[in-house]
Amino acid sequence: EEETQLYKQVQHLDKTLTSMYKDDKQAALNMAADYSYGQLKRTLSMATELRYKMMTDLTKSTEKKYSEEEFKKIMSL
């Protein structure tokens, strides 16, 4: 379902950029760059959220208490 939606979005974006490129090449390039940057930010946000969830799950699954130094090291991964 999500893959299908993403595929449709990419198809729409491709058509939009192709059309824009014929009229205004720079605007099309700017739009493509903005889209790519937005996707990168979204992916980074998802990865960060997943990392925090994994770290929380790891912490909950053990009774060991981390020292402040160990915790900082883990969080910097």
N, CA, C and O of each residue as an XYZ file, in Angstrom:
308
protein
N       0.832     -1.197      0.000
C       0.000      0.000      0.000
C       0.872      1.254      0.000
O       0.703      2.121     -0.857
N       1.790      1.359      0.939
C       2.650      2.543      1.006
C       3.556      2.623     -0.216
O       3.815      3.710     -0.734
N       4.036      1.469     -0.675
C       4.891      1.452     -1.861
C       4.120      1.918     -3.086
O       4.655      2.646     -3.922
N       2.867      1.500     -3.194
C       2.023      1.909     -4.314
C       1.805      3.413     -4.290
O       1.876      4.073     -5.326
N       1.543      3.947     -3.119
C       1.338      5.385     -2.979
C       2.612      6.150     -3.348
O       2.557      7.162     -4.047
N       3.743      5.663     -2.879
C       5.017      6.308     -3.196
C       5.280      6.268     -4.696
O       5.734      7.256     -5.275
N       4.997      5.137     -5.326
C       5.197      5.000     -6.766
C       4.335      6.009     -7.519
O       4.794      6.629     -8.479
N       3.093      6.172     -7.086
C       2.192      7.139     -7.732
C       2.705      8.564     -7.552
O       2.630      9.375     -8.475
N       3.225      8.866     -6.369
C       3.774     10.200     -6.126
C       4.969     10.470     -7.035
O       5.104     11.561     -7.590
N       5.825      9.476     -7.181
C       7.011      9.639     -8.026
C       6.601      9.810     -9.486
O       7.184     10.626    -10.200
N       5.610      9.055     -9.932
C       5.119      9.206    -11.302
C       4.582     10.618    -11.523
O       4.881     11.251    -12.535
N       3.789     11.106    -10.569
C       3.226     12.454    -10.668
C       4.349     13.491    -10.672
O       4.330     14.427    -11.472
N       5.313     13.327     -9.792
C       6.442     14.254     -9.727
C       7.207     14.252    -11.045
O       7.590     15.310    -11.544
N       7.428     13.082    -11.603
C       8.151     12.972    -12.870
C       7.423     13.734    -13.977
O       8.045     14.472    -14.740
N       6.115     13.555    -14.060
C       5.328     14.264    -15.081
C       5.381     15.774    -14.855
O       5.540     16.550    -15.797
N       5.245     16.175    -13.604
C       5.275     17.600    -13.274
C       6.620     18.212    -13.629
O       6.682     19.276    -14.245
N       7.698     17.538    -13.240
C       9.037     18.061    -13.523
C       9.331     18.097    -15.020
O       9.949     19.041    -15.511
N       8.894     17.082    -15.736
C       9.102     17.049    -17.187
C       8.394     18.218    -17.849
O       8.957     18.889    -18.714
N       7.164     18.457    -17.441
C       6.396     19.578    -17.982
C       7.041     20.916    -17.624
O       7.182     21.796    -18.474
N       7.424     21.056    -16.370
C       8.068     22.297    -15.923
C       9.377     22.541    -16.663
O       9.693     23.674    -17.027
N      10.127     21.482    -16.881
C      11.445     21.604    -17.505
C      11.347     22.203    -18.901
O      12.232     22.941    -19.334
N      10.258     21.878    -19.602
C      10.056     22.415    -20.952
C       9.880     23.932    -20.917
O      10.324     24.639    -21.822
N       9.226     24.424    -19.862
C       8.935     25.857    -19.755
C       9.992     26.635    -18.976
O      10.354     27.751    -19.350
N      10.476     26.043    -17.903
C      11.409     26.756    -17.019
C      12.353     25.734    -16.382
O      12.056     25.144    -15.343
N      13.486     25.548    -17.033
C      14.437     24.525    -16.589
C      14.898     24.752    -15.151
O      14.967     23.807    -14.365
N      15.212     25.996    -14.803
C      15.722     26.277    -13.459
C      14.672     25.987    -12.393
O      14.994     25.457    -11.329
N      13.423     26.331    -12.674
C      12.349     26.061    -11.708
C      12.191     24.555    -11.498
O      11.978     24.100    -10.374
N      12.296     23.788    -12.578
C      12.187     22.328    -12.469
C      13.346     21.760    -11.654
O      13.154     20.881    -10.813
N      14.542     22.267    -11.909
C      15.705     21.802    -11.147
C      15.578     22.166     -9.671
O      15.913     21.365     -8.798
N      15.095     23.371     -9.396
C      14.894     23.783     -8.004
C      13.855     22.915     -7.312
O      14.032     22.521     -6.159
N      12.768     22.618     -8.019
C      11.721     21.781     -7.434
C      12.254     20.373     -7.149
O      11.963     19.798     -6.100
N      13.022     19.829     -8.069
C      13.601     18.493     -7.869
C      14.544     18.494     -6.665
O      14.545     17.557     -5.868
N      15.338     19.544     -6.543
C      16.264     19.639     -5.409
C      15.498     19.765     -4.095
O      15.851     19.122     -3.106
N      14.451     20.591     -4.081
C      13.636     20.750     -2.873
C      12.977     19.436     -2.480
O      12.932     19.087     -1.300
N      12.464     18.707     -3.472
C      11.828     17.417     -3.200
C      12.851     16.441     -2.616
O      12.576     15.756     -1.631
N      14.022     16.386     -3.229
C      15.060     15.467     -2.751
C      15.475     15.801     -1.327
O      15.641     14.908     -0.497
N      15.643     17.088     -1.045
C      16.021     17.519      0.301
C      14.919     17.164      1.298
O      15.206     16.723      2.411
N      13.669     17.353      0.904
C      12.544     17.003      1.773
C      12.509     15.514      2.077
O      12.257     15.108      3.212
N      12.761     14.708      1.062
C      12.788     13.258      1.262
C      13.930     12.865      2.193
O      13.773     11.989      3.043
N      15.066     13.510      2.030
C      16.214     13.229      2.893
C      15.891     13.568      4.341
O      16.188     12.785      5.244
N      15.283     14.731      4.569
C      14.918     15.128      5.928
C      13.910     14.150      6.529
O      14.008     13.798      7.704
N      12.946     13.715      5.724
C      11.932     12.770      6.201
C      12.575     11.433      6.575
O      12.252     10.853      7.611
N      13.472     10.955      5.738
C      14.157      9.692      6.009
C      15.011      9.787      7.267
O      15.028      8.867      8.084
N      15.714     10.894      7.419
C      16.529     11.096      8.616
C      15.657     11.133      9.865
O      16.017     10.557     10.891
N      14.531     11.797      9.785
C      13.612     11.871     10.921
C      13.096     10.481     11.293
O      13.033     10.129     12.472
N      12.730      9.695     10.282
C      12.245      8.338     10.545
C      13.342      7.490     11.185
O      13.077      6.732     12.118
N      14.568      7.617     10.688
C      15.688      6.847     11.241
C      15.979      7.262     12.678
O      16.277      6.419     13.524
N      15.894      8.554     12.951
C      16.132      9.047     14.309
C      15.079      8.515     15.267
O      15.403      8.074     16.370
N      13.814      8.554     14.845
C      12.734      8.026     15.685
C      12.932      6.539     15.952
O      12.750      6.077     17.079
N      13.301      5.799     14.925
C      13.530      4.361     15.083
C      14.695      4.105     16.031
O      14.640      3.200     16.863
N      15.741      4.900     15.901
C      16.897      4.753     16.793
C      16.490      4.962     18.244
O      16.867      4.178     19.115
N      15.722      6.016     18.509
C      15.280      6.272     19.881
C      14.393      5.139     20.400
O      14.495      4.745     21.561
N      13.526      4.621     19.534
C      12.665      3.509     19.949
C      13.508      2.281     20.277
O      13.272      1.607     21.280
N      14.483      1.998     19.435
C      15.345      0.842     19.685
C      16.133      1.014     20.978
O      16.280      0.068     21.752
N      16.635      2.214     21.208
C      17.398      2.459     22.430
C      16.499      2.333     23.663
O      16.921      1.805     24.691
N      15.275      2.814     23.557
C      14.329      2.687     24.668
C      14.023      1.223     24.933
O      14.017      0.780     26.081
N      13.768      0.473     23.865
C      13.487     -0.952     24.016
C      14.677     -1.687     24.628
O      14.506     -2.550     25.489
N      15.870     -1.342     24.182
C      17.075     -1.967     24.724
C      17.215     -1.664     26.213
O      17.526     -2.546     27.014
N      16.983     -0.421     26.565
C      17.096     -0.023     27.970
C      16.048     -0.730     28.817
O      16.338     -1.176     29.927
N      14.828     -0.831     28.295
C      13.753     -1.488     29.041
C      14.001     -2.985     29.188
O      13.538     -3.606     30.145
N      14.731     -3.560     28.240
C      14.927     -5.011     28.263
C      16.049     -5.446     29.196
O      16.286     -6.642     29.362
N      16.720     -4.519     29.787
C      17.798     -4.870     30.707
C      17.641     -4.115     32.016
O      17.121     -2.999     32.045
N      18.078     -4.710     33.056
C      18.005     -4.051     34.362
C      19.265     -3.244     34.638
O      19.317     -2.458     35.585
N      20.268     -3.442     33.814
C      21.526     -2.726     34.013
C      21.289     -1.230     33.842
O      20.617     -0.796     32.906
N      21.828     -0.484     34.723
C      21.757      0.970     34.615
C      23.028      1.452     33.928
O      24.131      1.026     34.269
N      22.865      2.315     32.989
C      24.014      2.846     32.275
C      24.601      4.035     33.023
O      23.874      4.853     33.587
N      25.914      4.117     33.016
C      26.560      5.313     33.562
C      26.304      6.449     32.574
O      25.956      6.212     31.417
N      26.476      7.668     33.038
C      26.247      8.815     32.159
C      27.150      8.742     30.927
O      26.724      9.072     29.820
N      28.383      8.313     31.121
C      29.330      8.192     30.011
C      28.872      7.130     29.007
O      28.916      7.356     27.798
N      28.426      5.959     29.516
C      27.938      4.904     28.627
C      26.709      5.374     27.856
O      26.589      5.120     26.658
N      25.801      6.057     28.543
C      24.580      6.536     27.911
C      24.907      7.524     26.786
O      24.331      7.438     25.701
N      25.816      8.449     27.034
C      26.213      9.417     26.009
C      26.835      8.709     24.810
O      26.589      9.086     23.664
N      27.640      7.685     25.078
C      28.270      6.937     23.990
C      27.211      6.236     23.142
O      27.281      6.266     21.914
N      26.244      5.613     23.782
C      25.163      4.931     23.068
C      24.368      5.926     22.237
O      24.062      5.663     21.074
N      24.036      7.057     22.825
C      23.216      8.047     22.131
C      23.953      8.706     20.971
O      23.320      9.284     20.087
N      25.265      8.628     20.963
C      26.026      9.245     19.876
C      26.164      8.324     18.671
O      26.692      8.738     17.639
N      25.702      7.089     18.782
C      25.820      6.141     17.667
C      24.970      6.548     16.498
O      24.952      5.860     15.478
